[in-house]
Amino acid sequence: MPALVFSRWHLSTAPALLTWILLLSIGNGSAWKRGVPRLRLSYKDLLRSNSSRLLLGSGDGLAFQSFLVDETRAWLMVGAKNHIFLLHLDRPNEEPQKVFWPARKEQVERCRLAGKNAETECANFIRLLQPFNRSHVFACGTGSYQPICAFVQLGARAQEPGGSPMQLVANSVESGRGKCPFSPHEPFTGLLIDGELYSGTSSDFMGSSAAFFRTRVHKAAQNYIRTEQNQDHWLNEPVFISAYVIPDTHNAHDDKVYVFLRETALEAGQWERRRIHARVARICKNDVGGKRSLINRWSTFLKARLVCSIPGPKASETHFDQLEDVFLLRTRDPQSPLVFGLFTVSSGIFSGSAVCVYSMAAVRAAFSGPFAHKEGADYRWVEYKGRIPYPRPGTCPSETYDPLLHSTKDFPDDLISFMRNHQLMWGPVYPLGRKPILVRANVSYRLRQLLVDRVETESGHYDVLFLGTDEGKVLKVGLTGRRGQDSEEISLEEISVSKVPSPILDMQFSPKRQELFVSSTHGLVQLSLYRCELYGKDCTDCCLARDPYCTWDSKGCSPYRLTEKRRARCQDALKADPVSQCQDTTAGVTAAEEKLVFGVENNSTFLECLARSPQTAIRWLVLRSREAVLDEVRTGDRFSILEQGLLIRQLAREDAGVYQCQAVERSFSRPLTHYRLRVIGHEAMGAKRSKGAEEGGSHLSAMPMQLQYKGYPRTLGAPGTSLDEYCNALRHQERQRLKAWNPKWQQHSLESKKGRVRRHPDPLKPARAGLRLV
């Protein structure tokens, strides 16, 4: 009888939905201002900032999908449709070198006959660029659904102007099957190490059979090793994201290749319908397969689930399972990098994106834990309680663990037999702090690309995230504190990198040059990592921005350089306290001029005040005539604090006084505007209107006062409605009212109509009196 076991993988739907309801309720509150960027730049704003440059246009649907950056020699290689480009970053005015590498005509024709699109599929889309040595790059393309690979020789012009150009090595062209995908749209990963290519890709025309391969790239014997075919417990509809080599010990024979992917989880099917899980898998770099079994198959392949979730009530969790991108942040310890994962989730109820950070200690702990086991087709997945063979499955053959094991072919048969059916680990990998460091929910976009830069400053290091969206925007977010409970998110920039919104295809950056390279369907753009001068012209604004790339140097907000020794520098993204870091917090701030405003009793009055930054909170203080201290204005039935200012309904005489608008950010506040409000009694306005009606001979009685600002909050809150537009609408209503009530206006309208002369008489009407009809 099948075992009835309840696992930690089981999720309750109702508590998870409740978690999201709580999350969205937080998103509608003031705490969600953390997700509002300090700078929001449109494409025109980006061009005016002079911090970007279009490297390559999008003519002929080039589809820039692969990058290779060489910071030492300052060049950028770009893979596109039928072309490979080489750009010299220190010589921006020089025409880029290019290699034309199309697919064979007969293969293009076969591709079209198979029903593929002639423009977007039946061509050689370059998907892989990997450095082989200082003079050659290994490149692979789709070859119009017949993958091909070859070497590209850089030539002397990669070193200096005037040298020989880049060229394709014709006699190196070989089949790219198992190295590059057939489709230009299929995600895949490739990593070239010591002349061997590790690639996760499909191996057939239909893309239905995907595996993780290792093949040799130079004309040696084409031996290969791969994951087992047609075995769903090895890989089940995988989508490969990235791969990295990470050492486990000081012995190079213990090095492992870590692969990040997502797949359809077999273990989830016993409690729920089809579900995608994010995975981290690993294999030993010196794995050569088994001797009598698992021949040409990985004998050290293991995988574990990556969990990125928001904890909810009653031990429920809301999971982000769609792994989109991974970035490995190298640290001083090569064995302990940080793994940043970008995840998304989408359903009929909600959609969102999240970033989680994992330590290699947590990853290794999962692979050192228990295995998952399934006895048969009618059984459930359970924790394996049986005997584990020696050496432990997943161990690399080296003298670190057993000097007698020189190769995976020396593994005992019981170990190889165990590895045929036990790839999945029982315990998942949890992120630092057991929660995401960044969440974007209930927004119009989804995050697709992720890069992380560690910035060293005088007060410590800060991690800056660059996130590409499916709407052609790049988000810049800083992180302070440790990656646990005290981590804080600083939303810095939101930049539109293309004139027309289109998904970001790929991103690479050069920490040495402080530049970011972004590709979309509309071209390849080079961006600076900072735009310090746009934060403001005084020390306070520069300090409150909390951008690790920027500092105040007594003259302006400028890029931060750790090696430069300057006086009066303000640069502390953690504290960001202008009082202690700026010599004069009033510098550059003009004294707020007091404006005299009149209001009518029982009417409505609006006091305008606009914040300098979207992250700034507005606070209103009032000094009434009969009080001696400033009081904070509280919102209620009559007072409404809007983004554009303060609205007072049904003005009362006791509302007269001095109103001060303050900008508040963190613990720092400063005045923006002052208003002295005087209230005119309604009896004075009534007498004035009655007198005006008698002098004008009007037969109309005095109109009762109406609240003209009755619909102000609703109108002003509408998207795209500004204060000027609202005022224009009020003026139009006033003109219509005068037309209806003022007899002089009506008389003027009648006289203007009489004065019109008809140039062409109507033949159907009789002639005027005094004219004879013919």
C-alpha positions, 0 to 999 in steps of 0.5 A, a space after each residue: 500500500 502506498 505510504 501516506 506521508 505529508 512533506 514540507 513541500 505541501 502548501 495550503 492555498 488559502 493561507 498563501 493567498 492571505 499572505 499575498 493579501 497582507 503583502 498587497 495591503 502593505 504595498 498600498 501603505 506609506 511603507 511601500 515608498 521604499 519601492 519608489 525610485 528617487 530618479 525616474 528617467 524617461 528615454 528623453 531624460 536619459 539622453 539629456 543626462 548625457 550618461 548613455 550611448 547607443 552602441 548598435 542599432 536594431 536594423 534588420 532585427 539583429 537581436 543582440 543575445 550574447 555578450 563578452 566583455 574584456 575589461 583588460 583590453 577594453 572591448 565588447 563582443 556582441 552576438 547577433 543575427 548572422 553577425 558578430 560585432 567587436 566594439 572598442 570601448 576606448 575608441 567610441 568613434 571607431 566603426 565596430 569590426 564585424 564578421 558575417 556568419 550566415 546559415 547555409 542557404 539549403 538549411 535556411 530553406 529547410 527551416 522555412 519548409 518546417 514552418 519556422 519564421 523566415 525573419 525571426 528563426 531561420 537565420 544564424 543567431 549567435 547564442 554563445 561567446 566564450 573566451 578560449 585564449 587571448 587570441 580566439 573566442 569560441 562562438 556558437 549559433 543556431 544555424 537556422 535550426 542546425 546549430 554550428 560552432 567555430 573559433 573567431 580570431 580576434 586579430 591585432 586590431 583588438 589590441 591596437 588600431 590599424 591591425 588585422 581585423 577579426 575573422 572567422 576561422 573557416 576550418 574550425 566550423 563544427 556541429 553545435 548539437 549539444 552545445 547550442 540550442 536549435 531555437 533563438 528563443 530557448 533559454 540555455 547556458 554555456 560555460 567553457 573551461 579548460 577546452 571543455 564546454 558545459 552546456 544546458 540545452 535541447 538536443 533535438 529540432 523540436 526542443 523536447 529533449 534537453 540535457 546538461 552536456 560536457 563536450 570538447 570544443 577543439 578538433 579532438 575526439 568528440 567524446 561527451 558526457 550528459 544527463 540520462 535521457 528519457 528519465 524524468 527524475 533526472 531532468 523533467 522539462 528543464 529550462 537552464 539559466 546559468 552555470 558556474 565553477 565553484 571550488 569546494 576545497 583547496 584541491 582542484 580535483 574537488 571543483 564542482 560545476 553548479 547549474 541553475 535551472 527550473 523544471 517541472 517538479 515530480 515530487 509536487 505532483 503528489 499534492 497538487 497539479 503541475 508545478 515549476 520548481 527552481 533548482 540548483 544542480 551540481 556535478 564534479 568537474 572531473 566526472 567521466 561517467 561510470 565503467 559498467 553502468 552510467 557510461 557517458 553519463 554523469 555519475 555525480 549529478 545531484 539537484 536540490 530545490 531553491 526556495 524563495 518565499 514570503 513567510 505567512 500566517 500559520 506556517 504558510 508560504 508564498 513561493 516564487 518558483 519561476 527562476 529567471 536569472 542568477 548572478 554569482 557575486 565573488 567574495 574574497 573567499 573563492 569557496 564562498 560566493 553569494 548566489 543572487 537569484 531572480 524569481 517570478 510568479 504569475 497566476 490569475 490572482 497575482 503576479 510579482 518578482 523577488 530576489 533572494 540571496 543564498 550562501 554556499 554553506 546553505 547549498 552544500 548543507 542541502 547536498 550533504 543532507 538526506 536524499 529523496 526516495 520513491 519506491 515505485 510509481 504508486 508511491 510517494 516521495 519520502 526521505 530516504 532512510 536506507 544505507 548510503 553507499 561509500 563514498 557518499 554520492 556526489 563526492 568527487 574522486 580525489 585524495 581529499 576523501 580517498 587516495 585510492 579513487 582516481 576516477 569516477 570509473 573507480 566508483 563501486 557498483 552499489 554507488 553507481 546503482 544508487 546514483 541512477 535513481 537518487 538525484 533529488 535531495 530531500 531538503 531544500 536550500 533556503 535564502 539568507 534571512 528565510 525571505 527575499 531581499 527585494 519584492 515587486 508585486 502588483 506592478 505592471 512589469 516583471 523582472 527578467 535580468 539581474 546584475 550585482 555590483 559590490 561597491 566599496 566605500 569608507 563606511 563599508 561595502 554595499 551591493 547594488 542591484 541592476 534589474 532589467 524588466 520586460 518593459 525595457 526599463 532598468 531598475 537600480 536598487 541599493 542594499 544596506 546591512 546584512 542579508 538577514 533581518 536588518 537588510 534595507 532596500 534603497 530604490 535609486 533609479 528607474 531608467 527607460 533605455 529604449 524609445 519604445 518599451 521592449 523586453 531587456 534581452 541581456 545585460 552585462 557590466 564592467 565594474 572597472 569602467 563603471 559601465 552597463 551594457 543593455 540589449 533589447 530588440 531596439 538596440 544595444 545601449 551603454 549606460 553609466 552606473 551613476 547620474 550623481 548630478 541629477 540628485 540635486 545641487 546641495 549636500 542635503 539632496 546628495 546625502 539623502 539620495 544614499 547612492 553608494 556611487 555618489 558623494 558630496 565633495 563641497 562643490 557638487 554631487 559627484 562620483 565616489 572614488 575610494 582612492 581619492 582624498 577629498 575634504 568635506 565628503 558626505 558619503 554614508 548610504 547606511 546612516 544618510 544623516 545630513 545634519 552630521 555629514 553636511 557642514 551646512 544643511 541650509 546651503 542651497 535652500 532659499 528661505 520659504 517665502 510667506 504667501 498670503 492666501 484668502 479663503 471664504 468661510 464654508 468654501 474650500 481652499 487648496 494650499 499647494 506644496 510639491 516634494 522634491 523627491 518621490 521618496 519624500 514625505 510631506 508634513 503640514 504644520 499650522 500656527 493658528 491665531 490663538 495658539 503659540 506653538 506649531 501644531 501638526 495638521 491631522 487628516 480628517 473630514 475637512 483636511 486632506 493631505 494630497 501629493 500636490 498639497 493640502 485641501 481644506 473643505 468647509 473653511 471655518 474662521 478658526 482655520 486662519 493662521 500660518 501653514 507650513 509645509 515640510 519635507 521629511 525624509 528619514 529623521 531630517 526635515 526642512 520647510 518648503 512653503 509658508 502660507 498665511 491663511 485669512 478667512 473671509 466671513 460668509 456674511 461679508 461675501 453675501 452682502 457684496 454679492 447682493 450689492 452687485 446684483 442690485 447695481 447690475 439690475 439683475 433679477 436673480 437673487 444671490 446664489 447659495 455658496 457651493 463647494 467648488 472643490 467638491 470633486 477635487 480629490 477625485 479629479 486630482 487623483 485621476 491618472 494624468 490629471 495635473 493642477 493646471 488641468 483642474 483649474 482650466 476645467 474650473 474656469 470653463 465651468 465658471 464661463 458656462 455659469 456666467 452664460 446661464 445667469 448673466 443677462 448682459 452675456 445673453 444680450 451680447 450673444 444675441 447681438 453677435 448672432 444678428 450681426 452675421 451676414 449670410 454670404 450664400 442665400 438659401 434657395 429654399 427660403 423666400 427672398 426678403 421683403 422689398 425684393 420681387 420674386 421671379 
